[in-house]
């Protein structure tokens, strides 16, 4: 009986090493994918224009200075599609409710991204 326990005690770790360790090596040896190309909207410019219009629509109601709005429009034209999409999502949040604390934070993030980018 002592011999059976010894064989079982040696067999279980051996089987585990044969099953688990080769899986680790295959995962580590697998090539990593390269960086993905940026996703573009289907039409390119019309998607950008739609995002810019959403952002400017919110800023039109919240910002009273017309020169600040024109500067914002000029700045939005220089941003990447990813930045515009993020800012458009924030502006949608502000446009839906507009008066809650979360919407104030979204407006703050929108203006901060506009200023800092």
Order of alpha helices (4+ residues) and beta strands (2+ residues): alpha-alpha-alpha-alpha-alpha-alpha
